[in-house]
Amino acid sequence: MRATCYEVLSYGPNKAIRTEFSRKLINSDLDGLIFDYAMPEPTEIPVGFGDAPLTMRAAQQVIEEGGAVVSEWSDIKVDIAQQQAQNDEQQAANNTQVATTLSGLQQQFAGATFRTYGAGVYIGSVEVRSAWVDANDGVFAYFDTAGTARFPAGVADLALPTAQIAALDVRALPGGYATDAVHVLSSDSTGQLALYVDSQGRVVAPGGVVSPNSLPAGIASDPDGMLRINGLRMVPTTIIDCEGDSLTGGTGSSGGQTYPVQLSALLGGRTVNNRGQGGTTSTAIAARQDALRTWVTVEGNTIPASGSVNITSVSTELLTGSGDFTSVGWLAGVYGTLRKINFAAAPGNGYTFTRAASGAAVDTSAMLPGALFKPDEQSRQENIKLIWSGTNDARWLKNPDGSPLPGADGKPQIDYASMERALGNVRAMVESLRTARKRFGLIEMLNGTGEGSDSTGTGLTNYQFVIEYNRRLRDLYPGSFIPIRYRLCDPTTGRLRPEYASDLIHLLNSGYAIVAQECAAYINWRGW
């Protein structure tokens, strides 16, 4: 048995398409008759109908793939109507949200007039080009000649509504909300940003970068214009600290042409501090930066009320090499200077501590494993750091007499525990930086002229240590790794090239120039 069916699709006033098709009765049940499906063929297609027949074929495909047998065109029309209703509802909500946002913005500038000015109009030392002012010409916000938006110190005294300024809230920005925002300072009821601190440490508003003279509680501005939130500086200073050992100190250079000095010249005379000390391990370099704790015992277990006291032990050899090296900080809460006066003394000895001001004597006998010495590094921890460490860390296992401890193959073995300790010290130095955006670079460890792939004994072991250490360091901080060996070492053997070396490991001015060039390229690439 077959049935002839007709389908009429109306798509406008007095416009319709009529389709005729037949179906074969294949079954019946309590719910009704079940027909097979036959391709509908439009019999009358008016001019301008467009792609409507394709819509019907698409409906056929949905029916066949979904396993349905019968589909009513009225169901499709109902679905379309429901979707349109949902769209209309969402559009209405969007319109309401936009109206609320606009209303809030209008209230913020209610009664304000935007004015422009010629040359010669100043607020303090800043020349003003335009400003929002109240009825008494009190300035609410103004723009300087560079287009930077600013708030004057007297904003709280104006007749304009200032609740948005007085009630700025400081909170962390949800991830993914704005790629260049670090902290939200203010937003409206819909979550739209009114003010925020960007990744450069600047306060940003819709009109541009804001440099307010008066700031809400919890927010402070340093002399260079960078922001602090609850004491935490948003970005480091532009000062660069070069942390390291004798390679950083410049052993082998002449005329003071260390890599920090040459780096400063490449960066236009920028302040670059040389913090290198000869013979120091990565542990000592980290401890000098207050990245690791240092325990000290004093003679007589007492810090006197004034003057100096001899140090009987130091858990970490902070000061090494030759010269008058000191570290200023707090010993058991007393501020003063730790100085090594006898570099020939056994490790941990030959130190004195001199307190900065007289005060009560401090008994340290109950302080175990000793009194804590805390270097005064807080301001330095807000600088950019270039770290070159690990050269003096142990590279191969040793017997008690200091000779190499051979492995099963009879060759010296890499000291992997020392390698992990050196990498851990780098992590500690990075974590000690006290800014929301840490800025640092890690210079590749250098091997000597006698250490290459063609070496034997400890020379080969040292070379293998350097290669493995650099690989792990690069894996830990891929974006902060500064390569230098590709320019300083032989591409075949990996040995330090003699034309750059002043001895087995240290560099000539030309070698330090390459290190400075690579660091300058890194700083410029970073935009620091």
C-alpha positions as CSV (number, residue, x, y, z in Angstrom):
1,M,0.0,0.0,0.0
2,R,1.3,3.5,-0.8
3,A,0.2,6.9,0.2
4,T,0.5,10.2,-1.7
5,C,1.6,13.1,0.5
6,Y,1.7,16.8,0.0
7,E,3.9,19.4,1.8
8,V,3.5,23.1,1.5
9,L,6.3,25.5,2.8
10,S,5.2,29.1,3.2
11,Y,8.1,31.6,3.2
12,G,6.5,35.0,2.8
13,P,3.2,36.8,2.2
14,N,1.4,34.9,-0.5
15,K,4.6,32.8,-1.2
16,A,4.8,29.0,-0.9
17,I,6.4,25.9,-2.4
18,R,4.3,22.8,-2.9
19,T,6.0,19.4,-2.8
20,E,4.3,16.0,-3.7
21,F,5.8,12.6,-2.7
22,S,4.6,9.1,-2.0
23,R,5.4,6.7,0.9
24,K,5.0,3.0,1.2
25,L,3.3,1.5,4.2
26,I,5.8,-0.8,5.8
27,N,4.4,-1.4,9.3
28,S,1.9,-0.4,11.9
29,D,1.7,-0.4,15.7
30,L,-0.4,1.1,18.5
31,D,1.1,4.5,17.8
32,G,0.0,4.6,14.2
33,L,1.1,3.8,10.6
34,I,4.8,3.7,9.7
35,F,5.8,4.6,6.1
36,D,9.2,4.4,4.5
37,Y,10.9,7.7,3.3
38,A,11.0,8.8,-0.3
39,M,12.9,11.8,-1.6
40,P,10.5,14.7,-1.9
41,E,10.6,16.4,-5.2
42,P,9.3,19.9,-5.4
43,T,6.7,20.3,-8.1
44,E,6.3,24.1,-8.1
45,I,9.4,26.2,-7.2
46,P,8.6,30.0,-7.5
47,V,11.2,32.4,-8.8
48,G,13.5,33.7,-6.0
49,F,13.0,30.8,-3.7
50,G,16.8,30.4,-3.4
51,D,18.2,27.5,-1.4
52,A,15.0,26.2,0.2
53,P,15.1,22.8,-1.7
54,L,18.6,22.3,-0.2
55,T,17.2,22.9,3.2
56,M,14.7,20.1,2.6
57,R,17.5,17.8,1.5
58,A,19.5,18.6,4.6
59,A,16.4,17.7,6.6
60,Q,16.3,14.3,4.8
61,Q,20.0,13.7,5.7
62,V,19.3,14.4,9.4
63,I,16.4,12.0,9.4
64,E,18.3,9.2,7.7
65,E,21.4,9.5,9.8
66,G,19.4,9.8,13.1
67,G,17.5,6.6,12.3
68,A,14.1,8.3,12.2
69,V,11.4,7.2,9.8
70,V,8.9,10.0,9.8
71,S,9.6,13.7,10.2
72,E,7.0,16.5,10.3
73,W,7.9,19.8,8.9
74,S,6.0,21.5,11.7
75,D,8.5,20.2,14.2
76,I,11.3,21.9,12.3
77,K,9.4,25.2,12.3
78,V,8.8,24.9,16.1
79,D,12.6,24.4,16.7
80,I,13.4,27.4,14.6
81,A,10.8,29.5,16.5
82,Q,12.2,28.3,19.9
83,Q,15.8,29.2,18.9
84,Q,14.7,32.6,17.7
85,A,13.0,33.2,21.0
86,Q,16.2,32.3,22.9
87,N,18.2,34.7,20.6
88,D,15.7,37.5,21.3
89,E,16.0,36.9,25.1
90,Q,19.9,37.0,25.0
91,Q,19.8,40.2,22.9
92,A,17.6,41.8,25.4
93,A,19.9,40.8,28.2
94,N,22.9,42.2,26.3
95,N,21.1,45.5,25.7
96,T,20.4,45.8,29.4
97,Q,24.1,45.1,30.3
98,V,25.3,47.7,27.8
99,A,22.8,50.3,29.2
100,T,24.0,49.6,32.8
101,T,27.7,50.0,31.8
102,L,27.0,53.2,29.9
103,S,25.0,54.5,32.8
104,G,27.9,53.8,35.2
105,L,30.4,55.6,33.0
106,Q,28.0,58.5,32.5
107,Q,27.7,58.8,36.3
108,Q,31.5,58.7,36.8
109,F,31.9,61.8,34.6
110,A,28.6,63.5,35.5
111,G,28.9,67.3,35.5
112,A,32.4,67.2,34.0
113,T,33.5,69.2,31.0
114,F,36.3,68.1,28.7
115,R,38.6,71.0,27.8
116,T,41.7,71.4,25.6
117,Y,44.5,73.9,26.2
118,G,47.3,75.5,24.3
119,A,51.0,75.6,25.3
120,G,51.9,77.0,28.7
121,V,49.3,75.3,31.0
122,Y,50.9,73.2,33.7
123,I,49.9,71.1,36.7
124,G,53.1,71.0,38.8
125,S,55.8,70.4,36.2
126,V,53.6,68.6,33.7
127,E,52.3,70.5,30.7
128,V,48.6,69.9,30.2
129,R,46.9,69.4,26.8
130,S,43.4,68.5,27.9
131,A,41.5,67.8,31.0
132,W,38.1,66.8,32.6
133,V,37.1,69.7,34.9
134,D,34.2,70.4,37.2
135,A,32.1,73.6,37.3
136,N,34.9,75.4,39.3
137,D,37.6,74.3,36.8
138,G,38.8,71.8,39.3
139,V,40.7,69.0,37.5
140,F,39.4,65.5,37.7
141,A,41.8,63.9,35.2
142,Y,44.1,65.4,32.6
143,F,46.3,64.4,29.7
144,D,49.9,65.5,29.2
145,T,51.6,66.3,25.9
146,A,52.5,62.6,25.4
147,G,48.8,61.5,25.8
148,T,49.4,60.1,29.3
149,A,46.4,60.3,31.6
150,R,47.0,61.6,35.1
151,F,45.2,62.2,38.3
152,P,46.0,65.3,40.3
153,A,46.7,65.2,44.0
154,G,43.6,67.3,44.8
155,V,41.1,64.9,43.2
156,A,39.4,64.1,46.5
157,D,38.5,67.8,47.0
158,L,36.6,68.2,43.8
159,A,32.8,68.5,43.5
160,L,32.7,65.6,41.1
161,P,31.7,62.2,42.3
162,T,34.9,60.5,43.4
163,A,33.7,57.2,44.9
164,Q,35.2,55.3,42.1
165,I,38.7,56.7,42.9
166,A,38.4,56.5,46.7
167,A,37.2,52.9,46.6
168,L,39.6,51.3,44.3
169,D,40.0,47.6,45.2
170,V,43.2,45.6,44.7
171,R,42.7,42.0,43.8
172,A,44.3,39.4,41.6
173,L,43.1,39.3,38.0
174,P,41.5,36.0,36.9
175,G,43.6,34.1,34.4
176,G,42.7,34.9,30.8
177,Y,40.7,38.0,31.5
178,A,43.2,40.5,30.0
179,T,46.6,39.2,28.8
180,D,48.5,42.3,29.8
181,A,46.9,43.0,33.2
182,V,48.6,41.9,36.5
183,H,46.2,43.4,39.1
184,V,42.8,45.0,38.8
185,L,42.5,48.3,40.6
186,S,38.9,49.2,39.7
187,S,36.1,47.8,37.6
188,D,32.4,48.5,37.1
189,S,29.4,46.3,38.0
190,T,29.7,44.3,34.8
191,G,33.4,43.4,35.4
192,Q,34.7,45.9,32.8
193,L,38.2,47.2,33.7
194,A,38.4,50.9,34.8
195,L,42.0,50.8,36.0
196,Y,44.5,48.0,36.1
197,V,48.3,47.5,36.5
198,D,49.9,46.1,33.4
199,S,52.9,43.8,33.0
200,Q,55.2,46.9,32.9
201,G,54.1,48.0,36.3
202,R,52.0,50.9,35.0
203,V,48.5,51.9,35.9
204,V,46.4,51.8,32.8
205,A,43.0,53.4,32.2
206,P,40.8,53.6,29.0
207,G,42.4,57.0,28.3
208,G,46.0,55.7,28.6
209,V,48.7,55.2,31.2
210,V,47.8,56.8,34.5
211,S,50.4,58.2,36.9
212,P,48.4,59.4,39.9
213,N,49.9,61.7,42.5
214,S,47.7,60.3,45.2
215,L,47.0,56.6,45.4
216,P,44.5,54.4,47.3
217,A,45.6,52.4,50.4
218,G,47.8,49.5,49.5
219,I,49.2,51.1,46.4
220,A,52.4,53.2,46.3
221,S,54.5,54.7,43.5
222,D,58.3,54.5,43.5
223,P,60.4,57.5,42.3
224,D,60.7,55.9,38.9
225,G,56.9,55.8,38.5
226,M,56.6,52.1,39.0
227,L,53.8,50.8,41.2
228,R,53.9,48.7,44.4
229,I,50.8,46.8,45.6
230,N,51.0,45.9,49.3
231,G,54.7,46.5,49.2
232,L,55.4,44.3,46.3
233,R,56.9,46.1,43.3
234,M,55.2,45.2,40.0
235,V,58.4,45.1,37.9
236,P,62.1,45.2,38.7
237,T,64.2,48.4,38.5
238,T,66.3,48.9,35.4
239,I,69.4,48.2,37.4
240,I,71.2,45.0,36.5
241,D,73.0,42.9,39.1
242,C,75.6,40.4,37.8
243,E,75.8,37.6,40.3
244,G,78.6,35.0,40.1
245,D,82.2,34.0,40.7
246,S,85.6,35.0,39.3
247,L,84.3,34.9,35.7
248,T,81.8,37.6,36.7
249,G,84.4,39.3,38.8
250,G,86.6,39.5,35.6
251,T,89.7,37.5,36.4
252,G,91.9,37.6,33.3
253,S,90.5,40.9,32.0
254,S,92.7,44.0,31.7
255,G,91.8,47.7,32.1
256,G,88.7,46.8,34.1
257,Q,87.0,45.4,31.0
258,T,84.9,42.8,32.8
259,Y,81.7,41.6,31.2
260,P,79.5,43.8,33.5
261,V,81.5,46.9,32.5
262,Q,81.2,46.1,28.8
263,L,77.5,45.3,29.2
264,S,76.9,48.7,30.7
265,A,78.5,50.3,27.7
266,L,76.4,48.3,25.3
267,L,73.3,49.4,27.1
268,G,74.1,53.1,26.9
269,G,75.7,53.5,30.3
270,R,73.0,51.8,32.2
271,T,73.8,50.8,35.9
272,V,75.3,47.3,35.9
273,N,76.6,46.1,39.3
274,N,79.5,43.5,39.3
275,R,78.7,41.1,42.2
276,G,81.2,38.4,41.3
277,Q,83.6,36.9,43.9
278,G,86.4,34.5,43.0
279,G,86.2,30.9,44.1
280,T,82.6,31.0,45.2
281,T,80.2,28.0,44.7
282,S,76.6,28.4,43.6
283,T,75.6,27.8,47.3
284,A,77.6,30.9,48.4
285,I,76.3,33.0,45.5
286,A,72.7,32.1,46.5
287,A,73.4,32.7,50.2
288,R,74.8,36.2,49.5
289,Q,71.5,37.0,47.8
290,D,69.6,35.8,50.9
291,A,68.2,32.9,48.8
292,L,69.6,30.4,51.3
293,R,70.0,30.6,55.1
294,T,73.3,31.1,56.7
295,W,74.0,30.1,60.3
296,V,76.8,31.8,62.3
297,T,78.4,31.2,65.7
298,V,80.2,34.0,67.5
299,E,83.1,34.1,70.0
300,G,81.8,33.8,73.5
301,N,78.3,33.2,72.2
302,T,77.6,37.0,72.6
303,I,77.2,39.9,70.2
304,P,78.6,42.8,72.3
305,A,76.7,46.0,72.9
306,S,79.1,47.8,70.5
307,G,82.0,47.2,68.2
308,S,83.1,43.9,66.6
309,V,83.1,40.2,67.5
310,N,85.0,37.4,65.9
311,I,83.0,34.7,64.0
312,T,83.9,31.1,65.0
313,S,81.9,29.4,62.2
314,V,79.8,30.1,59.2
315,S,77.6,27.4,57.6
316,T,78.2,28.8,54.1
317,E,81.4,30.3,52.9
318,L,79.8,33.7,51.9
319,L,83.0,35.7,51.2
320,T,85.9,34.3,49.2
321,G,88.7,35.4,47.0
322,S,91.1,38.2,47.7
323,G,90.1,41.7,48.7
324,D,87.9,43.4,51.2
325,F,84.5,41.6,50.7
326,T,81.7,42.4,53.1
327,S,78.0,41.6,53.5
328,V,75.7,44.0,55.3
329,G,72.7,42.5,57.1
330,W,71.2,41.3,60.4
331,L,72.9,38.8,62.7
332,A,70.4,37.6,65.4
333,G,68.4,40.7,64.6
334,V,71.4,43.1,65.0
335,Y,72.2,45.2,62.0
336,G,75.9,45.4,61.0
337,T,78.6,44.2,58.6
338,L,80.0,40.7,58.1
339,R,83.6,40.9,56.9
340,K,86.2,38.3,56.1
341,I,89.6,39.5,57.3
342,N,91.7,36.4,56.9
343,F,91.3,34.6,53.6
344,A,94.0,32.1,54.6
345,A,91.9,30.8,57.4
346,A,90.1,27.5,57.2
347,P,86.6,27.6,55.5
348,G,84.0,29.2,57.7
349,N,86.6,31.1,59.7
350,G,88.4,34.4,59.6
351,Y,85.2,36.5,59.8
352,T,84.2,39.4,62.0
353,F,80.8,41.1,62.6
354,T,80.6,44.8,63.5
355,R,77.3,46.2,64.6
356,A,76.1,49.4,63.0
357,A,74.9,51.0,66.2
358,S,75.3,50.4,69.9
359,G,72.6,48.6,71.8
360,A,71.9,45.7,74.2
361,A,74.3,42.7,74.0
362,V,72.7,39.6,72.5
363,D,73.3,36.1,73.9
364,T,73.4,33.5,71.1
365,S,74.2,30.4,73.1
366,A,70.6,29.0,72.8
367,M,70.5,29.7,69.0
368,L,71.0,26.4,67.2
369,P,72.5,25.6,64.8
370,G,73.7,29.2,65.2
371,A,72.5,32.7,64.9
372,L,70.8,33.5,61.6
373,F,72.6,36.0,59.4
374,K,70.3,37.7,56.9
375,P,71.9,39.7,54.2
376,D,70.3,43.1,53.5
377,E,69.3,42.3,49.9
378,Q,65.7,43.4,49.8
379,S,66.4,46.4,47.4
380,R,68.7,44.3,45.3
381,Q,66.0,41.6,45.0
382,E,64.0,44.2,43.0
383,N,66.7,44.5,40.3
384,I,67.2,42.5,37.1
385,K,69.5,39.6,37.8
386,L,72.1,38.0,35.5
387,I,73.3,34.8,37.2
388,W,76.5,32.9,36.1
389,S,77.2,30.2,38.7
390,G,78.3,26.6,39.1
391,T,81.9,26.8,37.8
392,N,83.3,26.1,41.3
393,D,80.9,23.4,42.3
394,A,82.3,19.8,42.5
395,R,82.0,18.0,39.1
396,W,83.4,14.5,39.9
397,L,83.2,12.2,42.8
398,K,86.3,12.1,45.1
399,N,88.0,9.8,47.5
400,P,88.7,11.0,51.0
401,D,92.2,12.1,49.8
402,G,90.7,14.2,47.1
403,S,91.6,11.9,44.2
404,P,88.9,10.9,41.6
405,L,86.6,8.1,42.6
406,P,86.6,5.7,39.6
407,G,83.5,4.0,38.4
408,A,83.1,0.4,37.2
409,D,84.9,1.4,34.0
410,G,87.8,2.9,35.9
411,K,87.0,6.4,34.9
412,P,86.1,9.4,37.1
413,Q,82.3,9.7,37.8
414,I,80.1,12.8,37.5
415,D,79.0,14.1,40.8
416,Y,75.3,14.3,40.1
417,A,74.4,15.3,43.7
418,S,76.5,18.4,43.2
419,M,74.8,19.1,39.9
420,E,71.4,18.8,41.5
421,R,72.5,21.1,44.3
422,A,73.8,23.7,41.8
423,L,70.5,23.6,39.9
424,G,68.6,23.9,43.2
425,N,70.6,27.0,44.1
426,V,69.6,28.6,40.8
427,R,66.0,27.9,41.6
428,A,66.4,29.5,45.0
429,M,68.0,32.6,43.5
430,V,65.1,33.0,41.1
431,E,62.5,32.5,43.8
432,S,64.1,35.1,46.0
433,L,63.4,37.9,43.6
434,R,60.8,40.2,45.1
435,T,58.8,41.5,42.2
436,A,55.5,40.4,40.6
437,R,57.3,40.0,37.3
438,K,60.7,38.4,37.9
439,R,63.4,39.4,35.4
440,F,66.5,37.3,35.2
441,G,68.9,35.7,32.8
442,L,71.0,32.5,33.4
443,I,74.4,32.5,31.6
444,E,75.5,29.1,30.3
445,M,78.3,27.4,32.3
446,L,81.7,27.5,30.6
447,N,84.2,24.6,30.4
448,G,88.0,25.2,30.2
449,T,90.6,24.8,27.5
450,G,91.5,21.3,28.9
451,E,88.0,20.1,29.0
452,G,86.5,18.7,25.8
453,S,84.9,15.7,24.1
454,D,88.5,14.5,23.2
455,S,89.8,14.8,26.8
456,T,90.6,12.0,29.2
457,G,90.3,11.6,33.0
458,T,88.8,14.4,34.9
459,G,89.0,16.7,31.9
460,L,86.4,14.6,30.1
461,T,84.3,14.2,33.2
462,N,84.3,18.0,33.7
463,Y,83.2,18.5,30.1
464,Q,80.4,16.0,30.5
465,F,79.3,17.7,33.7
466,V,79.1,21.0,31.9
467,I,77.1,19.7,29.0
468,E,74.6,17.9,31.2
469,Y,74.3,20.8,33.6
470,N,73.6,23.3,30.8
471,R,71.0,20.9,29.3
472,R,69.1,20.7,32.5
473,L,69.4,24.4,33.2
474,R,68.0,25.2,29.7
475,D,65.1,22.7,30.3
476,L,64.3,24.4,33.6
477,Y,64.3,28.0,32.3
478,P,64.2,27.8,28.5
479,G,63.2,31.4,28.0
480,S,65.9,32.7,30.4
481,F,68.9,30.7,29.2
482,I,71.8,32.8,27.7
483,P,74.1,30.7,25.5
484,I,77.7,31.6,25.2
485,R,79.6,28.4,24.4
486,Y,78.6,28.4,20.7
487,R,80.8,31.4,20.3
488,L,83.6,30.7,22.8
489,C,84.2,27.0,22.4
490,D,85.6,24.9,19.6
491,P,82.7,23.4,17.6
492,T,84.5,20.1,17.2
493,T,86.0,19.3,20.6
494,G,83.9,21.7,22.7
495,R,87.0,23.1,24.4
496,L,87.3,26.7,25.3
497,R,89.1,28.3,22.4
498,P,92.6,29.6,23.4
499,E,92.3,32.9,21.6
500,Y,89.6,33.9,24.2
501,A,91.2,32.4,27.3
502,S,93.6,34.1,29.8
503,D,94.2,30.7,31.5
504,L,92.5,27.3,31.7
505,I,89.0,28.8,32.4
506,H,89.1,32.6,32.6
507,L,88.7,34.9,29.7
508,L,90.5,37.8,28.0
509,N,88.7,41.1,27.3
510,S,87.7,39.7,23.9
511,G,86.0,36.7,25.6
512,Y,84.2,38.8,28.1
513,A,83.1,41.0,25.2
514,I,81.2,38.0,23.8
515,V,79.5,37.3,27.1
516,A,78.5,41.0,27.3
517,Q,77.2,41.0,23.7
518,E,75.0,37.9,24.4
519,C,73.7,39.4,27.6
520,A,72.9,42.7,25.9
521,A,71.1,40.9,23.1
522,Y,69.1,39.0,25.7
523,I,68.1,42.2,27.6
524,N,67.1,43.9,24.4
525,W,65.1,40.9,23.2
526,R,63.3,40.9,26.5
527,G,62.6,44.6,26.2
528,W,64.0,45.3,29.6
